[in-house]
Amino acid sequence: MAPEPRRTESGFLIDPLYGPEQPIERLGVPGEYPFTRGVYPSMYTGRPWTMRQYAGFGTAAESNARYKQLIANGTMGLSVAFDLPTQMGYDSDAPISAGEVGKVGVAIDSVDDMSVLFDGIPLGEVSTSMTINAPGSLLLLLYQLVGESQGVASNKLTGTIQNDVLKEYIARGTYIFPPKPSLRLIADVFQYCKAEIPKWNTISISGYHMAEAGANPAQEIAFTLANGIEYVRTAVAAGMDVDDFAPRLSFFFVSRTTLLEEVAKFRAARRIWARVMRDTFGAKNPKSQMLRFHTQTAGVQLTAQQPEVNLVRVSVQALAAVLGGTQSLHTNSFDEAIALPTEKSARLALRTQQVLAYETDITATVDPFAGSYVVEAMTDELEGAAVELIEKIEEMGGAVAAIENGYQKSEIERTAYRIQQETDSGERTVVGVNRFQLDAEEPYEPLRVDPAIEAQQAERLARLRADRDSSAVERALTALRKAAEGSNNVLYPMKEALAAKATVGEVSNALREIWGTYTPVDRF
């Protein structure tokens, strides 16, 4: 009896054999529209992707030490993880922050903390990505202030802020303000960076977190690109020319162990975005049509059981990202299903990328899978499915309207439930979890965050408030509230407030007073 044919994560049947009857169209060449084969003509043949390891925990001093270790080990770019209070715009001494300070990232309350975080790291020579959304503008300005204190001109700073609040409403939950003022703030970031920090990537439109919540590959690229369309519309409506800001847009995707479909996903996403930017928004600059993206290996596929097996999973996921044409990559550490990564596990994660870049031949030629019958067929299937979902969102009135209707969230939850059912039933194999288990797991000693960090941060805040010019802080916050009430760009008074040593929580609260906070509607 013939075995049942397998399906992709997006639900398409996988033929046991692909041949020349499969269509191979619209390939083009690397670096040219529609960029199916990659956004640059030479891709990795000249230099590899940026190896950007995500890190941050405890105090700014502890995270600074980890960054210096990563740089010494050969990482090409930094990626900052912030703790939940920082992500939500609260100070470490706020009652709501209790128990969360420094836990899932570094605690940053003020420009003083940011200075410690990058002490001894020349910001004119390193590219930094910051995973921060609702208060992304604040952390960008703190980074700019630290750069100025180092004598680095703002037009020399390079990096990315995630700044993608729409996916927070869908999958992650670290939103502060309602959608309308949140989109206004993002448009202000676009305008500010064009004038002040022109090499900065102003947003990283993210499918990663939706995929981690359960979205399949077709949903991941569809919901991500639909959010991208909303951001572009917002900026155009604010009076910006699409070619003035679109070249600085970037994206962020997951890479799973299903290598063939992941390669196809990245190719389909590039093709769809190029067409949307050219045909819908009239972008003429080829850089505006390019979908440049960062990839992180799939945290949701890491297991606490037999954690060393995660080294193999991450290697396959990283290979998929590279074969799919990523611009930068973070490889997860094998122990992240248990706790924050140790120094050794973080080094092994980076070494995984270095082996791929320097010991294999995958960087010797551009787009090795071009013309593969199976990959080209999967690319077409994923493109069709994603376009259908995008069109459905457009019929609802766009991404924000669909979010308010709970559409993306409910679709992701249905997919996540199906995957969990398949895992529980054994239909979907997870090595070490539902097959090939051990009778007893080996002991593992994880990295632990010192609970005294919370008190230490509170003491730092008390000293900062005692030593600063309080009247200067209040004048700056008043100017920020006035800008938020009107139509002026809020980043200029925001920077003045942060320079006067207003805290992240105080600046966020000033905006909360004017814009309010977002409360999701329970539609179920």
Secondary structure, DSSP 4 states (H G I P E B T S, - for coil): -PPPPPB-TTS-B--S---TTS---S---TTSTT-TT-SSSSGGGTS--EEEEEE--BSHHHHHHHHHHHHHTT-SEEEEEB-HHHHTT--TTSGGGTTTTTSSSB---SHHHHHHHTTT--TTT-EEEEE--TTHHHHHHHHHHHHHHTT--GGG-EEEE----HHIIIII----S-HHHHHHHHHHHHHHHHHH-TTEE-EEEE-HHHHHHT--HHHHHHHHHHHHHHHHHHHHHTT--HHHHGGGEEEEEEE-S-HHHHHHHHHHHHHHHHHIIIIIS---SHHHH---EEEEE-GGG--SSSGGGHHHHHHHHHHHHHHTT-SEEEPPPTTTTTSBPPHHHHHHHHHHHHHHHHTSSTTSSS-TTTT-HHHHHHHHHHHHHHHHHHHHHHHHTSHHHHHHTTHHHHHHHHHHHHHHHHHHHTSS--BTTTBS--SSPPP---B---TTHHHHHHHHHHHHHHHS-HHHHHHHHHHHHHHHHSSS-THHHHHHHHHTT--HHHHHHHHHHHH---------
